[in-house]
């Protein structure tokens, strides 16, 4: 039910009229061009999106209502060990990761006999895999792999 509401909300957002203006003049180079095909291409200029206040409030309500909801998603495991020093190692790894990547959440857990450190809240496996590759290439972590877990609702 919540997914349907989110889809309806997002569809309404994209169906709202968009207007692009550069000092009240019409740019004839984009007439008849699918504006969405231009996204991602390097260009200069400005775009104005007119969004109703009701839609903005609806999106804010949706985010605040669902911010404590858990979702099925992916995280990247950067530590997994069960030796006598695993607790202190997991603390050190979590602290070091937080210092190096301050915007990415870190989760420490203990499921006997293992101490684990898992990072991120990724909606898709491909996003988690990209981040895992980045960590692997950095060489800072011995063990890096993607795990499917309940994740926190993403911030917008």
C-alpha positions as CSV (number, residue, x, y, z in Angstrom):
1,X,0.0,0.0,0.0
2,X,2.8,2.4,0.9
3,X,4.6,1.5,-2.3
4,X,1.5,2.4,-4.3
5,X,1.2,5.8,-2.6
6,X,4.9,6.5,-3.3
7,X,4.5,5.5,-6.9
8,X,1.4,7.8,-7.3
9,X,3.3,10.6,-5.6
10,X,6.3,10.2,-7.8
11,X,4.1,10.0,-11.0
12,X,2.4,13.2,-10.0
13,X,5.7,14.9,-9.5
14,X,6.9,14.0,-13.0
15,X,3.6,14.8,-14.6
16,X,3.6,18.4,-13.4
17,X,4.4,20.9,-16.0
18,X,8.1,21.8,-16.3
19,X,9.2,25.2,-17.5
20,X,12.6,26.2,-18.7
21,X,13.3,29.9,-19.0
22,X,16.3,32.0,-19.6
23,X,15.4,35.6,-19.0
24,X,11.8,35.0,-20.3
25,X,13.1,33.9,-23.7
26,X,12.3,30.5,-25.3
27,X,15.3,28.5,-26.2
28,X,14.5,27.3,-29.7
29,X,17.3,24.6,-29.7
30,X,15.2,22.4,-27.3
31,X,11.9,22.8,-29.1
32,X,10.6,19.4,-30.0
33,X,13.4,17.7,-28.1
34,X,12.6,15.2,-25.3
35,X,13.9,17.1,-22.3
36,X,14.5,13.9,-20.3
37,X,17.0,12.7,-23.0
38,X,19.1,15.7,-22.2
39,X,19.5,14.8,-18.5
40,X,23.0,13.6,-17.8
41,X,24.5,15.3,-20.9
42,X,27.0,18.1,-20.1
43,X,25.3,21.4,-20.8
44,X,25.0,24.8,-19.3
45,X,21.8,26.7,-18.5
46,X,19.1,26.7,-15.9
47,X,15.9,24.8,-15.5
48,X,13.0,25.8,-13.3
49,X,10.6,23.2,-11.9
50,X,7.3,24.6,-10.7
51,X,5.9,22.3,-7.9
52,X,2.8,23.0,-6.0
53,X,2.9,23.5,-2.3
54,X,0.5,20.6,-1.8
55,X,2.8,18.2,-3.5
56,X,5.7,19.4,-1.5
57,X,3.8,18.9,1.8
58,X,2.6,15.5,0.6
59,X,6.2,14.4,0.0
60,X,7.3,15.8,3.3
61,X,4.5,13.9,5.1
62,X,5.4,10.7,3.3
63,X,9.1,11.0,4.3
64,X,8.3,11.8,7.9
65,X,5.7,9.0,8.1
66,X,8.0,6.4,6.7
67,X,11.4,7.5,8.1
68,X,11.3,4.8,10.8
69,X,10.3,2.1,8.3
70,X,12.7,-0.7,7.5
71,X,13.1,-1.8,3.9
72,X,14.7,-4.8,2.2
73,X,18.0,-3.6,0.7
74,X,21.7,-4.1,0.8
75,X,24.7,-3.2,2.9
76,X,28.4,-3.8,2.5
77,X,30.2,-6.0,5.1
78,X,33.7,-4.7,5.8
79,X,34.5,-6.8,8.9
80,X,33.5,-10.4,10.0
81,X,35.6,-12.2,12.6
82,X,35.3,-14.3,15.8
83,X,38.7,-14.3,17.4
84,X,39.4,-12.9,20.9
85,X,40.2,-9.4,19.7
86,X,37.2,-9.2,17.3
87,X,35.2,-6.8,19.5
88,X,38.0,-4.2,19.6
89,X,38.9,-4.7,16.0
90,X,35.2,-4.1,15.0
91,X,35.1,-0.9,17.1
92,X,38.3,0.3,15.5
93,X,37.2,-0.5,12.0
94,X,33.8,1.2,12.5
95,X,35.4,4.3,13.9
96,X,38.0,4.4,11.1
97,X,35.3,4.0,8.5
98,X,33.1,6.7,10.0
99,X,36.0,9.1,10.0
100,X,36.8,8.4,6.3
101,X,33.2,8.3,5.1
102,X,31.2,10.5,7.4
103,X,28.0,10.5,5.4
104,X,27.6,6.7,5.3
105,X,26.0,4.9,8.2
106,X,28.0,2.2,10.0
107,X,26.4,-0.8,11.8
108,X,28.2,-3.0,14.3
109,X,26.6,-6.3,15.3
110,X,27.4,-9.4,17.2
111,X,25.8,-12.7,16.3
112,X,27.7,-15.2,18.5
113,X,30.5,-15.9,17.8
114,X,30.9,-13.3,15.1
115,X,31.5,-9.5,15.3
116,X,30.4,-7.8,12.2
117,X,30.7,-4.3,10.7
118,X,28.3,-3.4,7.9
119,X,28.0,-0.1,6.1
120,X,25.5,1.8,4.0
121,X,21.8,1.6,3.2
122,X,21.5,0.7,-0.5
123,X,18.2,0.2,-2.2
124,X,19.7,-1.9,-5.0
125,X,22.4,-4.5,-5.2
126,X,24.2,-2.7,-8.0
127,X,24.6,0.5,-5.8
128,X,25.9,-1.7,-3.0
129,X,28.3,-3.5,-5.4
130,X,29.6,-0.2,-6.8
131,X,30.4,1.0,-3.2
132,X,32.0,-2.4,-2.4
133,X,34.2,-2.1,-5.4
134,X,35.3,1.4,-4.4
135,X,36.2,0.0,-0.9
136,X,38.0,-3.0,-2.4
137,X,40.0,-0.7,-4.7
138,X,41.0,1.5,-1.8
139,X,42.7,-1.5,-0.2
140,X,41.7,-0.4,3.3
141,X,39.6,-3.4,4.1
142,X,40.5,-7.1,3.9
143,X,37.0,-8.4,3.6
144,X,34.4,-6.6,1.5
145,X,31.2,-8.2,0.3
146,X,27.5,-7.3,-0.3
147,X,24.8,-8.6,2.1
148,X,21.0,-8.5,1.8
149,X,19.6,-6.9,5.0
150,X,16.8,-4.7,6.3
151,X,17.9,-1.1,5.7
152,X,16.8,2.2,7.1
153,X,14.5,4.4,5.0
154,X,16.7,6.5,2.7
155,X,17.0,10.3,3.4
156,X,16.1,12.6,0.5
